[in-house]
Amino acid sequence: MIRDGCVACPANEDVWLEAARLQTPENAKTVLAEAVKKIPQSVKIWLQALPLALPLALALALALALALALPLALPLALPLALALTLTLTLILRSR
């Protein structure tokens, strides 16, 4: 029923957040990935999605920092790695 709400009101972030809350963590990733596509400017949606993708993002950032072998690589690479990983994770989970 909540999925019907997402279809009927695709720009309503509260509907998407409730739909994600009612899911398992794996299914919530898919719901939030769809929500990000529908409402990319929603800070609430992104904040809800970030913790679901965070372990992968941190692993990617660490690997990138080690590969570059620069003392300042992690602080410089972390924001980019987090953004790229979150986006890729949400896209992959939505398929």
Backbone bond lengths (Angstrom), bond angles and torsions (degrees), N, CA, C in turn:
res aa  C-N    CA-C-N  psi(-1)  N-CA   C-N-CA  omega(-1)  CA-C   N-CA-C  phi
1 M - - - 1.441 - - 1.536 110.84 -
2 I 1.332 116.23 -41.66 1.471 119.21 179.85 1.529 110.11 -65.70
3 R 1.335 117.21 -30.74 1.471 120.26 177.46 1.532 110.11 -64.81
4 D 1.327 116.31 -32.92 1.469 119.74 175.53 1.527 109.69 -63.03
5 G 1.320 115.92 -36.66 1.459 120.27 177.46 1.513 111.92 -64.21
6 C 1.330 116.61 -37.41 1.465 120.77 177.98 1.524 110.97 -65.14
7 V 1.329 115.73 -37.04 1.461 120.33 178.61 1.532 110.46 -72.32
8 A 1.331 115.56 -42.95 1.471 120.26 -177.86 1.527 112.71 -71.71
9 C 1.332 116.81 -33.20 1.475 121.69 -176.58 1.531 110.10 -129.59
10 P 1.325 118.16 67.18 1.467 120.11 -174.23 1.522 114.78 -65.68
11 A 1.315 118.47 -16.17 1.467 121.13 -179.87 1.521 112.61 -97.84
12 N 1.334 117.66 5.79 1.465 121.64 -178.28 1.532 109.41 -95.48
13 E 1.326 116.86 104.34 1.467 120.14 -176.20 1.524 112.41 -64.93
14 D 1.328 117.99 -31.42 1.472 119.99 179.62 1.527 111.61 -64.53
15 V 1.305 116.86 -36.08 1.464 120.48 177.83 1.531 109.85 -65.30
16 W 1.332 116.41 -45.09 1.464 120.64 179.24 1.533 111.35 -63.79
17 L 1.325 116.45 -42.58 1.464 119.91 -179.56 1.525 111.01 -64.35
18 E 1.307 117.41 -39.64 1.468 120.72 177.77 1.525 110.42 -67.32
19 A 1.321 116.63 -39.91 1.466 120.40 177.59 1.531 110.23 -61.00
20 A 1.319 117.36 -41.79 1.471 121.13 178.78 1.523 110.82 -68.08
21 R 1.322 117.27 -39.55 1.463 121.09 -178.74 1.525 111.74 -62.21
22 L 1.307 116.78 -33.44 1.460 121.49 -177.31 1.531 113.16 -80.74
23 Q 1.327 117.03 -3.01 1.462 121.46 -177.10 1.525 111.85 -99.96
24 T 1.328 115.32 167.20 1.456 120.80 168.44 1.530 106.92 -69.36
25 P 1.338 118.14 161.53 1.476 118.79 179.52 1.535 113.24 -55.50
26 E 1.321 117.59 -39.92 1.470 119.97 179.47 1.521 111.21 -64.92
27 N 1.319 117.08 -44.89 1.467 120.51 179.53 1.529 111.34 -70.64
28 A 1.329 116.64 -30.61 1.465 120.45 178.35 1.526 110.40 -62.95
29 K 1.326 117.22 -35.12 1.466 120.59 177.88 1.532 110.26 -59.62
30 T 1.321 115.69 -42.42 1.457 120.48 -179.67 1.528 110.99 -66.01
31 V 1.318 115.69 -44.46 1.465 120.42 179.15 1.522 109.86 -61.71
32 L 1.324 117.16 -45.33 1.463 120.42 -178.30 1.528 111.83 -69.06
33 A 1.319 116.82 -32.95 1.468 119.64 176.22 1.525 110.24 -63.06
34 E 1.313 115.36 -41.07 1.463 120.01 177.04 1.530 110.30 -66.51
35 A 1.320 115.93 -39.92 1.464 120.61 179.47 1.526 111.07 -62.96
36 V 1.323 116.81 -41.09 1.471 120.82 179.04 1.532 110.36 -62.43
37 K 1.324 116.67 -36.35 1.467 119.54 177.51 1.530 110.94 -66.52
38 K 1.323 116.04 -39.35 1.468 120.60 -176.70 1.535 112.34 -78.93
39 I 1.360 116.53 -36.51 1.467 120.76 -176.97 1.538 108.63 -132.50
40 P 1.329 118.28 69.28 1.467 120.36 -175.29 1.525 114.65 -63.48
41 Q 1.318 118.01 -20.59 1.466 121.02 -179.11 1.526 112.68 -87.90
42 S 1.324 118.86 -0.90 1.463 121.88 -176.29 1.529 111.71 -76.96
43 V 1.301 115.88 111.29 1.469 121.38 177.82 1.526 109.89 -65.36
44 K 1.320 117.55 -39.95 1.471 121.19 -179.93 1.529 111.26 -60.05
45 I 1.312 117.05 -42.46 1.472 121.00 179.64 1.525 110.14 -64.55
46 W 1.336 117.25 -47.11 1.463 120.66 -179.92 1.524 111.16 -62.57
47 L 1.335 117.63 -40.57 1.460 120.18 -179.96 1.520 111.30 -66.06
48 Q 1.305 117.34 -32.31 1.461 120.90 177.86 1.530 110.59 -73.92
49 A 1.324 116.75 -35.47 1.459 121.75 -177.47 1.525 112.80 -76.31
50 L 1.312 117.56 -33.44 1.461 121.62 -174.58 1.525 114.00 -56.25
51 P 1.337 120.62 -48.85 1.466 118.82 -179.10 1.527 113.72 -61.32
52 L 1.309 117.50 -27.27 1.463 120.31 179.43 1.519 111.98 -70.62
53 A 1.329 116.94 -27.75 1.465 121.35 -178.86 1.527 112.59 -104.84
54 L 1.310 118.10 -2.93 1.458 121.84 -172.67 1.527 114.76 -59.21
55 P 1.335 121.93 -45.35 1.469 119.22 -179.12 1.531 112.58 -57.36
56 L 1.294 117.13 -42.54 1.458 120.67 178.14 1.519 110.99 -66.05
57 A 1.319 116.79 -40.14 1.465 120.88 -179.83 1.529 111.02 -63.79
58 L 1.318 116.24 -42.44 1.463 119.39 179.44 1.530 111.46 -65.72
59 A 1.316 116.95 -39.52 1.467 120.65 178.16 1.529 110.39 -63.60
60 L 1.312 116.93 -42.70 1.463 120.51 178.47 1.520 111.30 -64.72
61 A 1.316 117.56 -42.54 1.463 121.03 179.84 1.523 110.75 -63.29
62 L 1.314 116.64 -41.69 1.464 120.28 179.07 1.525 110.54 -65.43
63 A 1.309 117.52 -44.04 1.464 121.04 178.76 1.525 111.07 -61.72
64 L 1.312 115.90 -40.98 1.463 120.47 178.61 1.524 111.16 -64.32
65 A 1.317 116.68 -43.53 1.466 121.01 179.96 1.529 110.71 -63.57
66 L 1.334 116.31 -42.76 1.464 119.42 178.94 1.525 111.34 -66.49
67 A 1.305 116.55 -39.28 1.467 120.07 -179.54 1.527 111.18 -64.69
68 L 1.301 116.45 -37.36 1.462 119.67 -179.76 1.529 111.81 -76.61
69 A 1.325 115.62 -26.51 1.465 122.38 178.27 1.530 112.86 53.95
70 L 1.305 116.19 36.92 1.456 120.61 176.27 1.522 109.05 -111.48
71 P 1.330 118.10 138.25 1.464 119.59 -178.88 1.528 113.46 -58.07
72 L 1.317 117.11 -31.84 1.459 119.95 -178.62 1.524 112.77 -97.25
73 A 1.309 117.94 7.51 1.465 120.46 -174.21 1.520 112.62 -64.88
74 L 1.324 117.82 -41.31 1.463 119.28 -176.14 1.525 112.71 -63.11
75 P 1.345 118.88 -49.75 1.473 116.84 178.99 1.526 113.34 -62.32
76 L 1.321 116.68 -32.47 1.456 119.72 -179.99 1.524 111.77 -78.32
77 A 1.315 116.60 -36.29 1.458 121.01 -174.72 1.526 112.98 -85.95
78 L 1.319 118.17 -24.96 1.460 120.72 -173.54 1.526 113.51 -58.77
79 P 1.336 119.87 -50.97 1.474 117.80 -179.78 1.525 112.95 -60.26
80 L 1.318 116.52 -41.80 1.461 119.70 179.31 1.522 110.55 -66.39
81 A 1.320 117.20 -44.32 1.460 120.73 -179.62 1.524 111.05 -63.84
82 L 1.319 117.16 -40.57 1.468 120.26 178.39 1.521 110.92 -62.66
83 A 1.309 116.92 -46.27 1.462 120.62 -178.85 1.524 111.23 -64.25
84 L 1.327 116.74 -46.02 1.464 119.96 179.92 1.521 111.69 -64.91
85 T 1.311 116.70 -43.42 1.452 120.07 -178.29 1.517 111.74 -66.58
86 L 1.312 117.38 -42.19 1.461 120.44 178.27 1.523 110.11 -61.36
87 T 1.306 116.41 -45.38 1.462 120.13 -179.40 1.520 110.90 -62.94
88 L 1.329 117.02 -48.13 1.464 120.46 179.78 1.521 111.39 -63.45
89 T 1.314 117.72 -42.38 1.453 120.91 179.95 1.520 110.88 -61.99
90 L 1.315 116.70 -45.43 1.461 119.89 -179.62 1.524 111.37 -64.59
91 I 1.316 116.94 -38.90 1.459 120.35 178.31 1.520 110.78 -65.46
92 L 1.331 116.51 -46.54 1.464 120.53 -179.01 1.517 111.76 -65.32
93 R 1.316 117.53 -38.55 1.469 121.14 -179.49 1.511 112.09 -70.01
94 S 1.330 117.00 -23.74 1.460 119.52 -176.95 1.530 111.90 -80.76
95 R 1.312 116.64 -9.50 1.480 119.31 -178.17 1.494 112.34 -90.60
